[in-house]
Amino acid sequence: MKLEKLLERLDYVLLKGSTDTEITSLAYDSRKVEEGCAFVCISGTVTDGHTYIEDAARKGAKAFIVTKDVEVCGDVSVVKVKDDRLALALMSAAWFGYPAEKLTTIGITGTKGKTTTTYMVYDVLNKSGIKTGLIGTIETIEGETHIPSSHSTPESYVIQQHFREMLDDGIKAVVMEVSSQGLKMKRVGGILFDIGVFTNLEPDHIGGSEHPDFDDYLACKRMLFSQCRKGIANKDDAHFEEMMTGRTCELFTLGTGEDCDYRAKDIVLTGTMNQSGAASAATAGVSYTVVSTLHEKELQVYVDIPGRFTVYNSLTAIAICDILGVKPEITLKSLKQIKVKGRVETVPISERFTVMVDYAHNEMALRSVLKTLREYDPKRLVCVFGCGGNRSRERRFSMGRVSGELSDLTVITSDNPRYEKPEDIIADIITGISEVKDAAYEVVEDRYEAIKHVISNAKDGDLILIAGKGHEDYQEIKGVKYHMDDREMILKAADELGLHKGA
């Protein structure tokens, strides 16, 4: 491909060489530079691609995309742009033939609910006959291929590569999580989503290399509404009006207010988790009625995932699929059967008590899931969790406080210690939980032993939440990831203790 073709949607200045140069590949990591490639020099938070220009030139790079004035020897082309990340996004789209323009694209942003909602939409669309791909926190799905994810929203080149592969596989639509970092770092630059979605907004990802403050976090989130044709937004969220500032799309709203385009009413938390109803814990969920300003008919919805947030997640999926023309009966049938790995996921091992796994790994998420489970009136709510190393210590204090306030018993254990000592992380959690008067807690550092401990000591009607890992199947210690899956450990403990469903 000619360099000129790669640059066709960019504003640039040619500093050296010719745009007629033939390009054989596109790279933004100097380790992946090949003979004849175009190397985009990204000025990152940790490293600066401009410092690797000489190395890339020795490897045979023929074009350099820069934001700084540089000197490069040899028969090469040097192109200067204002935004290196936007350049990478637009050049990646060109390299793969602008696949997003041939797909129906749905982008979902928000603090909570992105993953669950994405899976709901993915399931409904595929069952309706629209072959759909998925890009998200847990994995990327291309037909029968499942690729584990390292980021909720991958780098722009990777996104465009996935889009191309999906298109070549006959996929017609793709639903993806769009993180605040994905928007800030232009990973979805150049994509005009057919539908952009806002679930909710609460303080998160503030500090460090992410967002300096909440205003920046919000500003990045609302970028999606200037990058989509149609927008769907949760009008019940406290930041709804701020999120709509600068939007350019046609807007549809959802929530519980009568002025919403898609409104949920008559909400009922179904099933129980108390001692007398422990046997039905695995079927706890929500039911509600959908009223739409766009239709006369009301829809009766049931979802087998507990919690009021399930109402918003499923209502969002209903709105998306309705706008895409999916028949309501297909949507409702799919939602009734949906399960999402690691999101308030029940692992059935006994009818005397309930064990659930959830990804909650910060104060906000843990508070949300514990308050949700409290609404189902368990006899006793037990929370097992740890915190990741090399992350904010305040997260440990706050999660300790939250579990102390909302759980009847907290068992503090290890999560991903990374390069810290597990006992130091646990000490910080204890500092937080100790601020709660009469909070009951125990410490079992080994995560498997902690899980086995709570199961072996479970009482009738207990609801045991294993929090923090969710879908993750590893534990990271000193830069090495070891296989560890909460679901597998729950089943192993149950087997060793002689439990089985019905016991």
SULWOVEN-V103975 format. One record per backbone hydrogen bond with DSSP energy under -1.0 kcal/mol. CO is the residue of the C=O (numbers start at 0). NH is the residue of the N-H. Records with the same first field share a line. If there is no record, write none. Layout:
CO: NH ; NH
This chain:
0: 22
1: 5
2: 6
4: 7
6: 9
12: 79
15: 77
17: 20
18: 3
20: 2
24: 37
26: 39
28: 31
29: 32
33: 36
35: 23
36: 61 ; 62
37: 26
38: 64
39: 41
41: 43 ; 48
46: 43
47: 50
48: 51
49: 52
51: 55
52: 56
53: 57
54: 58
55: 60
56: 59
59: 35
61: 76
62: 38
63: 78
64: 40
65: 80
73: 75
76: 63
77: 14 ; 15
78: 65
79: 12
82: 86
83: 87
84: 88
85: 89
86: 90
87: 91
88: 92
89: 93
90: 94
91: 95
92: 97
93: 96
97: 100
98: 101
103: 173
104: 193 ; 194
105: 175
106: 196
107: 177
108: 198
112: 116
113: 117
114: 118
115: 119
116: 120
117: 121
118: 122
119: 123
120: 124
121: 125
122: 126
123: 127
124: 129
125: 128
130: 171 ; 172
132: 174
133: 140
134: 176
137: 148
138: 135
139: 146
140: 133
141: 144
144: 141
146: 139
154: 158
155: 159
156: 160
157: 161
158: 162
159: 163
160: 164
161: 165
162: 166
163: 167
164: 168
165: 170
166: 169
171: 103
172: 132
173: 105
174: 134
175: 107
178: 182
179: 183
180: 184
181: 186 ; 187
182: 185
185: 188
187: 190
192: 228
193: 229
194: 106
195: 231
196: 108
197: 233
199: 110
204: 210
206: 209
210: 206
212: 216
213: 217
214: 218
215: 219
216: 220
217: 221
220: 223
221: 224
222: 225
223: 226
224: 247
226: 192
228: 249
229: 195
230: 251
231: 197
232: 253
233: 236
236: 239
238: 242
239: 243
241: 244
243: 246
249: 230
251: 232
252: 261
253: 234
254: 263
256: 259
260: 292
261: 254
262: 290
264: 288
267: 286
269: 284
276: 279
277: 280
279: 282
280: 283
284: 269
285: 302
286: 267
287: 300
288: 264
289: 298
290: 262
298: 289
300: 287
302: 285
306: 309
307: 310 ; 311
308: 312
309: 313
310: 314
311: 315
312: 316
313: 317
314: 318
315: 319
316: 320
317: 321
318: 322
319: 323
320: 325
321: 324
326: 329 ; 330
327: 331
328: 332
329: 333
330: 334
331: 335
333: 336
339: 342
341: 358
344: 356
351: 460
353: 463
354: 346
355: 465
356: 344
357: 467
361: 365
362: 366
363: 367
364: 368
365: 369
366: 370
367: 371
368: 372
369: 373
370: 374
372: 375
373: 376
375: 272
379: 462
380: 407 ; 408
381: 464
382: 410
383: 466
384: 412
392: 396
393: 397
394: 398
395: 399
396: 400
397: 401
398: 402
399: 403
400: 404
401: 405
402: 406
408: 382
409: 441
410: 384
411: 443
415: 388
416: 419
417: 477
420: 423 ; 424
421: 425
422: 426
423: 427
424: 428
425: 429
426: 430
427: 431
428: 432
429: 433
431: 434
432: 435
435: 438
439: 409
441: 411
444: 413
445: 449
446: 450
447: 451
448: 452
449: 453
450: 454
451: 455
452: 456
454: 457
458: 461
460: 378
461: 353
462: 381
463: 355
464: 383
465: 357
468: 471
472: 483
474: 481
475: 417
476: 479
479: 476
481: 474
484: 488
485: 489
486: 490
487: 491
488: 492
489: 493
490: 494
491: 495
492: 496
493: 498
494: 497
499: 502
